[in-house]
Amino acid sequence: MPAFGRDAFFTHELDFRLAVDGPVTLFWSPAVLSETVGWLARSGYTVITVDSSACTSQRDLHRALASALNFPDYYGHNLAALNDCLSDVVTYEYASSPAATGFVLVLNHYDALATLQPDFAHAVLDVYARQARSAALIGHRMLCLVQSNDPDLRFEAVGASRVGWNSAEWLDTTRHPPKPR
């Protein structure tokens, strides 16, 4: 499925409006979130919800995500393992299906964790955003809806792209030939 059709800018469907500024969107009102989730589910999205209100530690959130997303038993409960397993969500190995319109992770009450572990809470969203960008390359729509009871919750940008060397010159040795003797 293409990420979105050419007419998306004109039809302004809800999923396009959510994705246009990035794959992670904040919600304050549970009613607005519920309406959005309902629309996405009716539109064929797979929606998985994690209640993070009881997540007071990194381990708690990793456990909740692993359970909700059906990660394998060997899941490492750290950010690198989250990145690896979300890359498997991108390729439909866990939690998502190519038959669905897309995949949506809903994190309810995320402000509870963000207050206690702000850097970690941001890092989780950053990992998700980077994997959602990878998913878009193969036509897999991935969104993350983050509900907060704190109307002032803010996060720095997520999913930023680094500027890196091309694959043929990635190694330093390919760009620094040996000096003649």
C-alpha positions in Angstrom: 0.0 0.0 0.0 1.4 3.4 -0.8 2.0 5.6 2.2 -0.8 7.9 1.0 -2.2 8.8 -2.4 -1.6 12.0 -4.3 -5.0 13.4 -3.2 -4.2 13.2 0.5 -3.3 16.8 0.7 -6.8 17.7 -0.5 -8.9 15.1 1.2 -7.3 15.6 4.6 -8.2 12.2 6.0 -7.5 11.9 9.7 -4.6 9.4 9.3 -2.9 11.7 6.8 -3.4 14.7 9.2 -1.8 12.7 12.0 1.2 11.5 9.9 1.9 14.8 8.0 4.0 16.3 10.9 5.5 13.0 11.9 4.4 9.6 13.3 4.1 10.6 16.9 1.2 12.8 18.1 0.2 14.0 21.5 -3.4 13.8 22.9 -4.7 15.3 26.1 -8.5 14.5 25.9 -9.3 10.8 26.3 -12.5 11.6 24.3 -10.6 13.0 21.3 -8.2 10.1 21.5 -11.0 7.6 21.6 -12.7 9.2 18.6 -9.4 9.1 16.7 -8.7 5.5 17.6 -12.2 4.5 16.6 -11.8 6.2 13.2 -8.4 4.5 12.7 -9.8 1.0 13.7 -12.8 1.5 11.3 -10.4 2.5 8.6 -8.5 -0.9 8.9 -5.6 0.0 11.2 -4.4 -2.4 13.7 -4.5 -0.5 17.1 -2.6 -1.7 20.2 -3.0 0.2 23.4 -0.6 0.3 26.3 -1.6 1.8 29.6 1.6 3.3 30.9 0.1 4.9 34.0 1.7 2.1 36.2 5.0 2.3 34.4 7.3 4.0 36.9 10.5 2.5 35.5 12.1 1.7 32.2 11.7 -2.0 32.9 7.9 -1.5 33.5 7.4 0.1 30.1 9.5 -2.5 28.4 7.5 -5.3 30.0 4.2 -3.6 28.9 5.4 -3.1 25.3 6.7 -6.6 25.1 3.4 -8.0 26.3 1.2 -5.8 24.1 3.3 -6.2 21.0 3.9 -9.9 21.5 7.7 -9.6 21.4 9.7 -12.8 21.7 10.8 -14.1 25.1 14.4 -13.2 24.4 13.4 -9.5 24.1 16.2 -7.6 25.9 14.1 -4.9 27.7 16.4 -2.1 26.6 16.3 0.6 23.9 18.4 -1.4 21.4 16.1 -4.4 21.8 13.1 -2.1 21.3 14.6 -0.8 18.1 15.3 -4.3 16.9 11.8 -5.6 17.7 10.1 -2.5 16.3 12.0 -3.1 13.0 10.3 -6.5 13.1 6.9 -4.7 13.5 7.9 -2.7 10.4 8.3 -6.0 8.5 5.1 -7.5 10.0 6.7 -10.1 12.2 5.0 -8.9 15.4 1.8 -7.0 16.1 1.1 -5.8 12.6 -0.3 -7.3 9.4 0.2 -6.4 5.7 -3.6 -6.8 5.3 -4.1 -3.9 7.7 -4.2 -0.2 6.5 -1.4 0.4 9.1 -0.3 0.0 12.6 -1.0 2.3 15.6 0.5 2.2 19.0 -1.4 4.1 21.7 0.4 5.0 24.9 -2.1 6.1 27.5 -1.1 8.2 30.5 2.4 8.6 29.1 3.0 11.7 31.2 3.3 9.4 34.3 6.5 7.9 32.9 7.6 11.1 31.2 7.6 12.9 34.6 9.7 10.2 36.2 12.0 9.2 33.3 11.9 12.1 30.8 15.0 11.1 28.8 13.8 7.5 28.5 10.3 8.5 27.6 11.6 10.7 24.8 14.0 8.0 23.6 11.2 5.5 23.3 9.2 7.9 21.1 12.4 8.6 19.1 13.0 4.9 18.4 9.3 4.5 17.3 9.6 7.5 15.0 12.7 6.2 13.3 11.2 2.8 12.7 8.0 4.5 11.4 10.1 6.3 8.9 11.6 3.0 7.8 8.1 1.5 7.6 7.0 4.3 5.3 9.7 3.4 2.8 7.9 0.0 2.2 4.4 1.5 2.4 3.7 0.4 6.0 1.9 3.2 7.9 2.9 3.4 11.5 1.6 6.0 14.0 2.0 6.4 17.7 -0.7 8.3 19.7 0.5 9.5 23.1 -2.1 10.4 25.6 -1.1 12.7 28.5 -3.1 13.9 31.5 -0.7 16.8 31.6 -1.8 19.4 29.0 1.7 21.0 29.1 3.7 17.8 28.3 6.3 18.5 25.6 9.0 16.5 23.9 11.9 17.5 21.8 11.7 16.4 18.2 11.8 12.7 17.5 12.9 10.7 14.5 15.6 13.1 13.4 17.8 11.8 10.6 21.5 11.9 10.9 23.6 12.8 7.9 25.8 9.8 7.3 28.4 8.5 4.8 27.2 6.5 1.9 27.5 2.7 2.2 30.6 2.5 0.0 32.5 5.0 2.1 31.0 4.3 5.5 34.3 2.9 7.0 36.8 5.6 7.9 39.5 3.6 6.1 37.7 4.0 2.8 37.9 7.8 3.1 41.5 7.9 4.5 43.7 5.9 2.2 47.1 4.9 3.7 49.8 7.5 3.4 52.7 6.6 1.1 55.9 5.6 3.0 
